[in-house]
Amino acid sequence: MDVSHLTSLASFSDTTPKGIAGDLARLVTSGELEAGERLPTVRELASELGVSPATVSQAWQALARAGLIESRGRAGSFVREASAGRLALRMRGMAAPDDPVRLDLSRGTPDPLLLPALAPALSRVSARAETGSYQSVPVIPALAAVLADSWPSQAERIMVVDGALDALSRTLEQVVRFGDRVVVEHPGFPPFLDLLDVLGAVAVPVALDEQGMIPEALATALRSRPVAALVQPRAQNPTGASMTPDRAEALARVIRDSPDGDALIVIEDDHSGMISTEGDVTLGTWVPAQVVHVRSFSKSHGPDLRIAALGGPRELIDRITARRMLGPGWTSRMLQTILLDLLTDGSSLDAVAEARRQYFSRQRALGDALRARGVTVAPADGVNLWMPVLSERSALVQLAAAGIRVAAGSPFLAAANGSDASGAARSRRPGEFVRVTVGMVRDDVDEVADALATAAQHVVAGGY
């Protein structure tokens, strides 16, 4: 496209990176810029607008992250073709093929044999799916009371949504605008990055250790003035790291001490809460007005239950609730009744407690076996383990040949492999990783450890 034609289509009254990206985004979504159309070069548009090439480059990067344009190297930048895929970019990288394997350790899902039985709860659900009003309170009062009693800190408001990602997506939509920066864990959960791309937000990766985000790394990241931070306080996916109360307090102190820290919203994804062996922890204990805590019941009670609770400041939760009323409205009260039964029935509570013990035992057994074979993996909580390998591609192929599937590590990386994601000066061994869903290793631990260690080629230096 000729640069003069592009400037005739857009006003470019705001020549900041955000303004340029916004004008172009509107042209793409309106169809005035068609899929496959070539854009002017960075230097051409910069010269036409009287701005630096760096300014246009930042706008191009934001549009690429949002999936609106793509670079084809020397051929230039083009309006991206609409994807027909049902999964976002990084979620596609996580998706396992449908072909069967002897042992699938790639999916990050709980062991179905450890989920509590649903039949007793289903038998107590009303025979009719009815509700008194479309505008009734979205959470049944008895469930709201149980959730409030179990919440890790005092929340002004608690609501129920359709899973953890639904909670995170709806919260981010209320907090984040195009071009805003958001702190993420590195490595972290790939759909978080996909969500930020959809919103046109910029991920600011922060490095982890065995207790989660490193306070010094977070302090460095906060200098970029992010509007939100996505944190997994327990059984972090993919590393299995869990915060201690001391670490949570240290992170809260960093936020309080940051010049713009009082404007930051922390969104906590406690996706493995009831199967975690670590105690409840939240930054909301120290900065309650800035924390939205999300508790999912997928790992403990089954992914298909599709329920998560989120609690936090009244004004923000009310905005999320009001917006949701213009869409799905509420989470099925039948499903809420089932969850309430599962959270209060003695046999269901016993089943979840047994699952927690089993996952702890499986983590310890496989972790010890791998370390005995020279693969340095950190102790982990929950169902996943983050394993260093000499070559990701080689490890995937070798394990597939042995009838074992694990998840590639690259979709979980929020920054270049081996780099210091937060900008803090930290020494780390460059390397590659795979994620292993340890929760599915029911037996034959030594056989599985042998295969994993061989595929890792006896990497002896690991870590996050």
LINGINOR-V332882 format. One record per residue. N is the residue number from 1. SS is DSSP state (h for helix, s for strand, l for the rest). PHI is phi in whole degrees, -180 to 180 (none if undefined). NEAR is the number of other C-alpha atoms within 12 Angstrom. Layout:
# LINGINOR-V332882
N_SS_PHI_NEAR, N_SS_PHI_NEAR
This chain:
# LINGINOR-V332882
1_l_none_22, 2_l_-71_16, 3_h_-62_21, 4_h_-67_18, 5_h_-68_17, 6_h_-64_27, 7_h_-69_26, 8_h_-76_17, 9_h_-82_21, 10_l_-116_27, 11_l_-76_20, 12_l_49_29, 13_l_-71_16, 14_l_-109_20, 15_l_-100_29, 16_l_-77_26, 17_h_-54_32, 18_h_-65_30, 19_h_-68_25, 20_h_-62_35, 21_h_-62_36, 22_h_-64_32, 23_h_-61_30, 24_h_-68_40, 25_h_-61_37, 26_h_-65_21, 27_h_-66_28, 28_h_-69_31, 29_h_-69_22, 30_h_-81_15, 31_l_91_19, 32_l_-67_20, 33_l_-104_28, 34_l_-88_23, 35_l_-56_23, 36_l_89_22, 37_l_-73_25, 38_s_-82_27, 39_l_-94_36, 40_l_-60_28, 41_l_-70_26, 42_h_-57_29, 43_h_-68_21, 44_h_-62_23, 45_h_-70_32, 46_h_-62_28, 47_h_-65_20, 48_h_-65_23, 49_h_-90_27, 50_l_73_19, 51_l_-124_23, 52_l_-77_20, 53_h_-58_22, 54_h_-62_19, 55_h_-64_26, 56_h_-67_35, 57_h_-60_27, 58_h_-63_27, 59_h_-64_38, 60_h_-62_41, 61_h_-62_29, 62_h_-63_36, 63_h_-67_42, 64_h_-68_30, 65_h_-64_32, 66_l_-79_34, 67_l_80_32, 68_l_-91_39, 69_s_-132_36, 70_s_-143_27, 71_s_-94_26, 72_l_-119_16, 73_h_65_9, 74_h_-67_10, 75_h_-70_13, 76_l_111_21, 77_s_-108_26, 78_s_-134_29, 79_s_-66_33, 80_l_-75_27, 81_l_-69_20, 82_l_-64_18, 83_l_-84_15, 84_l_-94_8, 85_l_-69_12, 86_l_-86_11, 87_l_-117_16, 88_l_-69_26, 89_h_-52_26, 90_h_-75_30, 91_h_-64_24, 92_h_-63_21, 93_h_-67_23, 94_h_-87_30, 95_l_-65_25, 96_l_-88_22, 97_l_-61_16, 98_l_-82_10, 99_l_-67_13, 100_l_-72_13, 101_l_-131_18, 102_l_-64_17, 103_s_-145_29, 104_s_-96_34, 105_s_-114_37, 106_l_-108_36, 107_l_-94_34, 108_l_72_39, 109_l_-97_33, 110_l_-72_38, 111_l_-70_34, 112_h_-60_23, 113_h_-73_22, 114_h_-103_29, 115_l_-82_34, 116_l_-67_35, 117_l_-66_26, 118_l_-93_27, 119_h_-55_15, 120_h_-61_18, 121_h_-67_26, 122_h_-62_20, 123_h_-68_14, 124_l_-102_19, 125_l_-81_23, 126_l_-56_16, 127_l_-71_9, 128_l_-123_9, 129_l_-88_12, 130_l_-132_13, 131_l_-145_18, 132_l_-71_11, 133_l_-159_10, 134_l_-66_17, 135_l_-102_16, 136_l_-64_17, 137_l_-58_25, 138_l_-76_34, 139_l_-118_35, 140_l_-65_27, 141_h_-56_19, 142_h_-65_21, 143_h_-68_31, 144_h_-57_29, 145_h_-67_19, 146_h_-65_23, 147_h_-64_34, 148_h_-62_26, 149_h_-66_15, 150_h_-98_23, 151_l_-69_32, 152_l_-73_30, 153_l_-152_29, 154_l_-75_26, 155_l_-105_35, 156_l_-68_25, 157_s_-150_32, 158_s_-129_40, 159_s_-133_49, 160_s_-120_46, 161_s_-133_40, 162_l_-96_34, 163_l_104_32, 164_h_-64_37, 165_h_-66_35, 166_h_-62_30, 167_h_-63_41, 168_h_-67_44, 169_h_-61_32, 170_h_-69_35, 171_h_-72_45, 172_h_-60_40, 173_h_-63_28, 174_h_-85_27, 175_h_-110_34, 176_l_-106_34, 177_l_-120_23, 178_l_-54_33, 179_l_91_35, 180_l_-67_28, 181_s_-99_34, 182_s_-135_41, 183_s_-74_47, 184_s_-132_48, 185_s_-79_46, 186_s_-133_45, 187_l_-75_47, 188_l_-145_43, 189_l_-83_39, 190_h_-53_36, 191_h_-60_31, 192_h_-60_45, 193_h_-68_42, 194_h_-62_33, 195_h_-60_36, 196_h_-65_44, 197_h_-61_35, 198_h_-61_30, 199_h_-82_34, 200_l_73_35, 201_l_-91_38, 202_s_-107_40, 203_s_-77_44, 204_s_-115_40, 205_s_-72_42, 206_s_-128_39, 207_s_-71_44, 208_s_-120_41, 209_s_-129_32, 210_l_-70_29, 211_l_-114_35, 212_s_98_42, 213_s_-57_44, 214_l_-85_39, 215_h_-54_31, 216_h_-63_29, 217_h_-69_32, 218_h_-64_44, 219_h_-58_34, 220_h_-65_31, 221_h_-63_39, 222_h_-68_38, 223_l_-65_26, 224_l_-85_25, 225_l_60_28, 226_l_-69_36, 227_l_-96_37, 228_s_-151_41, 229_s_-137_49, 230_s_-101_50, 231_s_-131_47, 232_l_-110_49, 233_l_-70_48, 234_l_-136_44, 235_l_50_47, 236_l_-52_45, 237_l_-99_45, 238_l_-107_49, 239_l_-81_49, 240_l_78_49, 241_l_-71_43, 242_l_-129_41, 243_l_-72_38, 244_l_-93_26, 245_h_-57_24, 246_h_-63_20, 247_h_-68_29, 248_h_-60_33, 249_h_-64_25, 250_h_-64_28, 251_h_-66_39, 252_h_-63_36, 253_h_-65_24, 254_h_-61_30, 255_h_-65_40, 256_h_-63_25, 257_h_-82_22, 258_l_-75_24, 259_l_-54_18, 260_l_-112_20, 261_h_-64_29, 262_h_-72_24, 263_h_-96_23, 264_l_-84_37, 265_s_-104_40, 266_s_-96_43, 267_s_-110_47, 268_s_-101_46, 269_s_-105_44, 270_s_-92_48, 271_l_-75_47, 272_l_-118_46, 273_h_-46_41, 274_h_-81_40, 275_h_-108_41, 276_l_-74_42, 277_l_-87_33, 278_l_-91_28, 279_l_-74_22, 280_l_-54_31, 281_l_-150_38, 282_l_-156_44, 283_h_-69_43, 284_h_-63_35, 285_h_-62_27, 286_l_-110_26, 287_l_-130_33, 288_h_-61_31, 289_h_-74_31, 290_h_-119_35, 291_s_-120_41, 292_s_-109_51, 293_s_-102_53, 294_s_-114_48, 295_s_-121_47, 296_s_-98_41, 297_l_-113_42, 298_h_-67_33, 299_h_-71_41, 300_h_-90_46, 301_h_-123_43, 302_l_119_32, 303_h_-58_25, 304_h_-78_21, 305_h_-68_30, 306_l_55_30, 307_l_-134_39, 308_s_-141_41, 309_s_-111_46, 310_s_-134_48, 311_s_-138_46, 312_s_172_40, 313_l_-60_29, 314_h_-56_23, 315_h_-63_21, 316_h_-71_31, 317_h_-64_37, 318_h_-64_25, 319_h_-64_22, 320_h_-63_36, 321_h_-63_34, 322_h_-64_23, 323_h_-66_19, 324_h_-67_27, 325_h_-64_20, 326_l_-89_13, 327_l_-125_14, 328_l_-70_18, 329_l_86_24, 330_l_-150_31, 331_l_-79_34, 332_l_-41_26, 333_h_-70_32, 334_h_-66_29, 335_h_-65_33, 336_h_-62_36, 337_h_-65_33, 338_h_-63_35, 339_h_-62_44, 340_h_-58_34, 341_h_-62_29, 342_h_-66_35, 343_h_-84_32, 344_h_-124_22, 345_l_-80_21, 346_h_-59_17, 347_h_-68_20, 348_h_-67_28, 349_h_-62_25, 350_h_-65_22, 351_h_-64_27, 352_h_-67_37, 353_h_-62_25, 354_h_-66_24, 355_h_-60_35, 356_h_-58_34, 357_h_-66_25, 358_h_-64_31, 359_h_-64_42, 360_h_-61_32, 361_h_-65_29, 362_h_-68_35, 363_h_-60_40, 364_h_-65_30, 365_h_-65_28, 366_h_-72_43, 367_h_-60_40, 368_h_-62_24, 369_h_-65_26, 370_h_-68_40, 371_h_-63_29, 372_h_-64_19, 373_l_-98_26, 374_l_89_25, 375_l_-101_33, 376_l_-84_30, 377_l_-115_42, 378_l_-80_32, 379_l_-55_37, 380_l_-132_44, 381_l_-113_45, 382_l_88_48, 383_l_-106_52, 384_s_-116_47, 385_s_-137_49, 386_s_-105_51, 387_s_-112_49, 388_s_-72_43, 389_s_-136_40, 390_l_-69_28, 391_l_-146_25, 392_h_-59_29, 393_h_-61_21, 394_h_-62_21, 395_h_-63_35, 396_h_-63_36, 397_h_-69_23, 398_h_-62_24, 399_h_-69_36, 400_h_-61_28, 401_h_-65_19, 402_l_-90_23, 403_l_81_21, 404_s_-122_33, 405_s_-115_39, 406_s_-126_46, 407_s_-91_42, 408_s_-61_40, 409_l_-81_39, 410_h_-59_34, 411_h_-63_34, 412_h_-85_38, 413_l_-88_42, 414_l_-91_36, 415_l_-145_27, 416_l_-58_20, 417_l_-60_25, 418_l_86_25, 419_l_-87_25, 420_l_-89_30, 421_l_-60_34, 422_l_-89_34, 423_l_92_25, 424_l_-75_23, 425_l_-79_15, 426_l_-137_21, 427_l_-96_14, 428_l_-138_20, 429_l_-76_20, 430_l_-61_21, 431_l_-176_26, 432_s_-124_36, 433_s_-141_44, 434_s_-133_46, 435_s_-103_44, 436_s_-114_47, 437_s_-83_41, 438_h_-62_48, 439_h_-59_47, 440_h_-98_38, 441_l_-89_39, 442_l_-81_29, 443_l_-154_18, 444_l_54_16, 445_h_-59_26, 446_h_-63_22, 447_h_-63_23, 448_h_-65_35, 449_h_-63_35, 450_h_-59_27, 451_h_-66_32, 452_h_-65_50, 453_h_-65_35, 454_h_-63_28, 455_h_-66_35, 456_h_-76_41, 457_l_59_28, 458_l_56_27, 459_l_-63_30, 460_l_-110_23, 461_l_-123_24, 462_l_-124_31, 463_l_107_33, 464_l_-95_48
